[in-house]
Amino acid sequence: MGGAVALHLIVGVLAVLRLFLVNAEDPYLYYTWTVTYGTISPLGVPQQVILINGQFPGPKLEVVTNNNIILNLINKLDEPFLLTWNGIKQRKNSWQDGVLGTNCPIPPNSNFTYKFQAKDQIGTYTYFPSTLMHRAAGGFGALNIYHRSVIPIPYPAPDDDFTLLIGDWFKSSHKMLQHILDSGRSLPFPEGVLVNGQTTTTFSGDKGKIYMFRISNVGFSTSLNFRIQGHTMKLVEVEGSHVMQNEYDSLDVHVGQSVAVLVTLNQAPKDYYIVASTRFTRHVLTATAILHYTNSHTLVSGPPPAAPATAYHWSMQQARTYRWNLTANAARPNPQGSFHYGMITPTRRIILESSAPLINGKQRYAVNGVSHVSPDTPLKLADYFNIPGVYSLNSIQTVPSGATATVGTSVIPCSLHDFIEIVFQNSEMTMQSWHLDGYDFWVLGYGRGQWSEGKRRTYNLVDAFTRHTVQVYPNSWTAIYASLDNQGMWNLRSAKWERQYLGQQLYLRVWSPTKSLSNEYYIPSNVLLCGKAAKLHP
């Protein structure tokens, strides 16, 4: 009798333990996306765009911290295609990054299944095509990562959540724009601004409630100012960082960047303008959406609210008000401020200067005198298979040399666990926007003119926030710290796609001689092979 009871007890305990172990694994989410062309008229003129599952913009990915995403992407275009996941760190997994330095593009009428995890991340992100000029045709969408129920957030839970993908837009097809660039010319000025793929749309809410607006600049080349008539915006999150909750009348959102704000519907019940307009441009392009109170019977009226009258100085001053909320957690329970980045001495400094040279009579863009070209063999595959002749580790200098610009495949070697300082030097009279795959980084400061050693005294070494894309103002510099704790081949690029396409990018090879799953995942079993790796086997 006693033995039977004990046996039942053991079986019961094992069943509970098994249930716990099964439930303890992070959930898997499965998707199948088909990429096709379609014809729509976002600016009133029919044009060919890229659709995902028939949608423009593409489907919104809504996941929770640590969810595993299994996404089968079917390419029905007439060109090779890839998606990259803007801001997703791909921990130990640059195999899934979706750029030409890590992945072979998916051939037409073929597919590839991405497998990645939203590991230790929350916040507002996007995805978009990384191949050719596909980004100018669509294929982009929102990727929102929500917090786990056991992890608190440092603001009241909003009553609802709105996603706004804002960006400049051309009436010309992506193939025509690519032809312009391939012929050695620069692109013309964009012809409009879209909000969620339209020139106008409506967001409805109840008076007295609080709504989160997730705003991402998915455009091609232009900084945008965002504002809501009669309402202030409380900034709470920037690309996965919880920031000090300052109130703003308007926000500059640069190409590739994302922010999340809380808006309280505390005004008289009627309709209000939501405005996104180009910044730092002679001709201002504007898109207006509507904030509709559900009990409103009054249409929007009056002129839309104007953007700030001043430009670069105002924008830089606003950027300096973004600070880390040191006591708040992010995706993990420990406070963001528990990592004292300002007390760490960088292991190396890299100074990157952009330029716009003519090479062989054609417009190119370069970094430290090298205009990047992507080889037929992805750099990551060349590393894995030890394929010679694909790239060199001394292809680009880590400080500006002043030499005549050339084309090349730009790779900077780094060691796993390096803690680096990067200075982006912009000596041109145009806005820059820089993105780093695989990481977020601390934005230490901005300044006018040429960077020098003395500028380090102006760095914020206490409560700088982290993000994945940072702006650099004309004839100015921006400095960051990055903790290279994620092994892989990581793209550092201009988020302004014309510049990226014509060479303003490079790769950081973050490497360790120790081969271990604690450092990096194995090559995927479904890896696509191309170039010099086409006939090899993983």
Solvent accessible surface area in square Angstrom, and as a share of the most:
residue,aa,sasa,rsa
1,M,197,0.88
2,G,56,0.54
3,G,56,0.53
4,A,52,0.40
5,V,84,0.49
6,A,46,0.35
7,L,112,0.56
8,H,138,0.62
9,L,120,0.60
10,I,97,0.49
11,V,84,0.48
12,G,34,0.33
13,V,86,0.50
14,L,104,0.52
15,A,57,0.44
16,V,103,0.59
17,L,89,0.44
18,R,173,0.63
19,L,108,0.54
20,F,129,0.54
21,L,107,0.53
22,V,88,0.50
23,N,105,0.54
24,A,59,0.46
25,E,108,0.48
26,D,45,0.23
27,P,78,0.49
28,Y,98,0.37
29,L,50,0.25
30,Y,157,0.60
31,Y,60,0.23
32,T,78,0.45
33,W,6,0.02
34,T,38,0.22
35,V,0,0.00
36,T,43,0.25
37,Y,55,0.21
38,G,16,0.16
39,T,98,0.57
40,I,57,0.29
41,S,56,0.36
42,P,14,0.09
43,L,32,0.16
44,G,64,0.62
45,V,66,0.38
46,P,97,0.61
47,Q,15,0.06
48,Q,69,0.31
49,V,0,0.00
50,I,0,0.00
51,L,24,0.12
52,I,0,0.00
53,N,68,0.35
54,G,55,0.53
55,Q,84,0.38
56,F,33,0.14
57,P,21,0.13
58,G,10,0.10
59,P,18,0.12
60,K,97,0.41
61,L,2,0.01
62,E,86,0.38
63,V,3,0.01
64,V,58,0.33
65,T,3,0.02
66,N,10,0.05
67,N,9,0.05
68,N,21,0.11
69,I,1,0.01
70,I,29,0.15
71,L,0,0.00
72,N,39,0.20
73,L,0,0.00
74,I,43,0.22
75,N,0,0.00
76,K,104,0.44
77,L,5,0.03
78,D,84,0.43
79,E,28,0.13
80,P,56,0.35
81,F,0,0.00
82,L,1,0.00
83,L,0,0.00
84,T,0,0.00
85,W,2,0.01
86,N,6,0.03
87,G,9,0.08
88,I,3,0.02
89,K,41,0.17
90,Q,2,0.01
91,R,70,0.25
92,K,48,0.20
93,N,16,0.08
94,S,0,0.00
95,W,9,0.03
96,Q,4,0.02
97,D,1,0.00
98,G,0,0.00
99,V,4,0.03
100,L,57,0.28
101,G,3,0.02
102,T,2,0.01
103,N,11,0.05
104,C,5,0.03
105,P,36,0.23
106,I,0,0.00
107,P,62,0.39
108,P,49,0.31
109,N,115,0.59
110,S,37,0.24
111,N,68,0.35
112,F,8,0.03
113,T,26,0.15
114,Y,0,0.00
115,K,90,0.38
116,F,8,0.03
117,Q,43,0.19
118,A,1,0.00
119,K,73,0.31
120,D,43,0.22
121,Q,8,0.04
122,I,10,0.05
123,G,4,0.04
124,T,2,0.01
125,Y,5,0.02
126,T,7,0.04
127,Y,0,0.00
128,F,8,0.03
129,P,0,0.00
130,S,8,0.05
131,T,4,0.02
132,L,58,0.29
133,M,0,0.00
134,H,0,0.00
135,R,9,0.03
136,A,5,0.04
137,A,2,0.02
138,G,0,0.00
139,G,1,0.01
140,F,11,0.04
141,G,0,0.00
142,A,4,0.03
143,L,2,0.01
144,N,0,0.00
145,I,2,0.01
146,Y,59,0.22
147,H,62,0.28
148,R,69,0.25
149,S,115,0.74
150,V,117,0.67
151,I,9,0.05
152,P,89,0.56
153,I,35,0.18
154,P,41,0.26
155,Y,29,0.11
156,P,83,0.52
157,A,82,0.63
158,P,36,0.22
159,D,82,0.43
160,D,72,0.37
161,D,34,0.17
162,F,27,0.11
163,T,16,0.09
164,L,0,0.00
165,L,10,0.05
166,I,0,0.00
167,G,5,0.05
168,D,5,0.02
169,W,11,0.04
170,F,5,0.02
171,K,79,0.33
172,S,42,0.27
173,S,36,0.23
174,H,1,0.00
175,K,80,0.34
176,M,100,0.45
177,L,1,0.00
178,Q,33,0.15
179,H,107,0.48
180,I,23,0.12
181,L,2,0.01
182,D,67,0.35
183,S,49,0.32
184,G,13,0.12
185,R,130,0.47
186,S,60,0.38
187,L,22,0.11
188,P,76,0.48
189,F,82,0.34
190,P,9,0.06
191,E,81,0.36
192,G,7,0.07
193,V,3,0.02
194,L,7,0.03
195,V,3,0.01
196,N,36,0.18
197,G,7,0.07
198,Q,89,0.40
199,T,62,0.36
200,T,73,0.43
201,T,29,0.17
202,T,77,0.45
203,F,19,0.08
204,S,53,0.34
205,G,3,0.03
206,D,49,0.26
207,K,98,0.42
208,G,55,0.53
209,K,84,0.36
210,I,46,0.23
211,Y,11,0.04
212,M,4,0.02
213,F,0,0.00
214,R,13,0.05
215,I,0,0.00
216,S,3,0.02
217,N,2,0.01
218,V,14,0.08
219,G,4,0.04
220,F,7,0.03
221,S,30,0.19
222,T,9,0.05
223,S,7,0.05
224,L,0,0.00
225,N,0,0.00
226,F,1,0.00
227,R,16,0.06
228,I,5,0.02
229,Q,37,0.17
230,G,51,0.49
231,H,10,0.05
232,T,69,0.40
233,M,0,0.00
234,K,63,0.27
235,L,1,0.01
236,V,1,0.00
237,E,4,0.02
238,V,0,0.00
239,E,3,0.02
240,G,15,0.14
241,S,1,0.01
242,H,1,0.00
243,V,1,0.00
244,M,90,0.40
245,Q,55,0.25
246,N,58,0.30
247,E,97,0.44
248,Y,24,0.09
249,D,107,0.56
250,S,10,0.06
251,L,0,0.00
252,D,9,0.05
253,V,0,0.00
254,H,4,0.02
255,V,2,0.01
256,G,7,0.07
257,Q,4,0.02
258,S,2,0.02
259,V,3,0.01
260,A,0,0.00
261,V,0,0.00
262,L,10,0.05
263,V,0,0.00
264,T,53,0.31
265,L,0,0.00
266,N,88,0.45
267,Q,65,0.29
268,A,64,0.50
269,P,50,0.31
270,K,60,0.25
271,D,13,0.07
272,Y,12,0.04
273,Y,35,0.13
274,I,2,0.01
275,V,1,0.00
276,A,1,0.01
277,S,1,0.00
278,T,4,0.03
279,R,14,0.05
280,F,47,0.20
281,T,34,0.20
282,R,251,0.92
283,H,116,0.52
284,V,82,0.47
285,L,18,0.09
286,T,69,0.40
287,A,2,0.02
288,T,35,0.20
289,A,0,0.00
290,I,31,0.16
291,L,0,0.00
292,H,48,0.21
293,Y,0,0.00
294,T,76,0.44
295,N,82,0.42
296,S,11,0.07
297,H,179,0.80
298,T,69,0.40
299,L,143,0.71
300,V,39,0.23
301,S,63,0.41
302,G,49,0.47
303,P,112,0.70
304,P,55,0.35
305,P,38,0.24
306,A,91,0.70
307,A,32,0.25
308,P,29,0.18
309,A,112,0.87
310,T,79,0.46
311,A,39,0.30
312,Y,65,0.25
313,H,127,0.57
314,W,74,0.26
315,S,2,0.01
316,M,7,0.03
317,Q,80,0.35
318,Q,16,0.07
319,A,6,0.05
320,R,95,0.35
321,T,59,0.34
322,Y,18,0.07
323,R,90,0.33
324,W,18,0.06
325,N,21,0.11
326,L,62,0.31
327,T,121,0.70
328,A,9,0.07
329,N,15,0.08
330,A,24,0.19
331,A,4,0.03
332,R,133,0.49
333,P,96,0.60
334,N,80,0.41
335,P,60,0.38
336,Q,15,0.07
337,G,14,0.13
338,S,61,0.39
339,F,91,0.38
340,H,112,0.50
341,Y,2,0.01
342,G,20,0.20
343,M,162,0.73
344,I,63,0.32
345,T,115,0.67
346,P,28,0.17
347,T,88,0.51
348,R,74,0.27
349,R,82,0.30
350,I,1,0.00
351,I,31,0.15
352,L,1,0.01
353,E,45,0.20
354,S,4,0.02
355,S,39,0.25
356,A,45,0.35
357,P,27,0.17
358,L,123,0.61
359,I,23,0.12
360,N,148,0.76
361,G,66,0.64
362,K,94,0.40
363,Q,27,0.12
364,R,40,0.15
365,Y,16,0.06
366,A,0,0.00
367,V,0,0.00
368,N,9,0.05
369,G,18,0.18
370,V,16,0.09
371,S,0,0.00
372,H,6,0.03
373,V,62,0.35
374,S,45,0.29
375,P,38,0.24
376,D,124,0.64
377,T,4,0.02
378,P,3,0.02
379,L,1,0.00
380,K,15,0.07
381,L,0,0.00
382,A,4,0.03
383,D,35,0.18
384,Y,93,0.36
385,F,42,0.18
386,N,127,0.65
387,I,25,0.13
388,P,109,0.69
389,G,74,0.71
390,V,15,0.08
391,Y,45,0.17
392,S,50,0.32
393,L,79,0.39
394,N,119,0.61
395,S,33,0.21
396,I,11,0.06
397,Q,100,0.45
398,T,38,0.22
399,V,77,0.45
400,P,48,0.30
401,S,69,0.44
402,G,81,0.78
403,A,68,0.53
404,T,123,0.72
405,A,19,0.15
406,T,76,0.44
407,V,76,0.44
408,G,21,0.20
409,T,21,0.12
410,S,0,0.00
411,V,0,0.00
412,I,1,0.00
413,P,49,0.31
414,C,9,0.06
415,S,62,0.40
416,L,23,0.11
417,H,130,0.58
418,D,23,0.12
419,F,12,0.05
420,I,0,0.00
421,E,1,0.01
422,I,0,0.00
423,V,0,0.00
424,F,2,0.01
425,Q,8,0.03
426,N,1,0.01
427,S,51,0.33
428,E,31,0.14
429,M,146,0.65
430,T,42,0.24
431,M,16,0.07
432,Q,1,0.00
433,S,2,0.01
434,W,5,0.02
435,H,2,0.01
436,L,1,0.00
437,D,5,0.03
438,G,2,0.02
439,Y,9,0.03
440,D,40,0.21
441,F,1,0.01
442,W,21,0.08
443,V,9,0.05
444,L,3,0.01
445,G,12,0.12
446,Y,14,0.05
447,G,8,0.08
448,R,125,0.46
449,G,21,0.20
450,Q,107,0.48
451,W,30,0.10
452,S,56,0.36
453,E,100,0.45
454,G,25,0.24
455,K,63,0.27
456,R,66,0.24
457,R,207,0.76
458,T,93,0.54
459,Y,17,0.06
460,N,28,0.14
461,L,73,0.37
462,V,108,0.62
463,D,27,0.14
464,A,2,0.01
465,F,5,0.02
466,T,10,0.06
467,R,3,0.01
468,H,3,0.01
469,T,0,0.00
470,V,0,0.00
471,Q,6,0.03
472,V,1,0.00
473,Y,1,0.00
474,P,3,0.02
475,N,58,0.30
476,S,0,0.00
477,W,4,0.01
478,T,0,0.00
479,A,0,0.00
480,I,0,0.00
481,Y,5,0.02
482,A,0,0.00
483,S,29,0.19
484,L,0,0.00
485,D,57,0.30
486,N,0,0.00
487,Q,15,0.07
488,G,3,0.03
489,M,1,0.00
490,W,0,0.00
491,N,2,0.01
492,L,1,0.00
493,R,2,0.01
494,S,0,0.00
495,A,4,0.03
496,K,22,0.09
497,W,1,0.00
498,E,21,0.10
499,R,18,0.06
500,Q,19,0.08
501,Y,50,0.19
502,L,6,0.03
503,G,0,0.00
504,Q,0,0.00
505,Q,13,0.06
506,L,0,0.00
507,Y,3,0.01
508,L,1,0.00
509,R,35,0.13
510,V,2,0.01
511,W,111,0.39
512,S,17,0.11
513,P,106,0.67
514,T,80,0.46
515,K,200,0.85
516,S,41,0.26
517,L,87,0.43
518,S,86,0.56
519,N,26,0.13
520,E,23,0.10
521,Y,93,0.35
522,Y,159,0.60
523,I,21,0.11
524,P,21,0.13
525,S,110,0.71
526,N,48,0.25
527,V,27,0.15
528,L,43,0.21
529,L,48,0.24
530,C,30,0.18
531,G,38,0.37
532,K,120,0.51
533,A,0,0.00
534,A,55,0.43
535,K,186,0.79
536,L,68,0.34
537,H,159,0.71
538,P,78,0.49
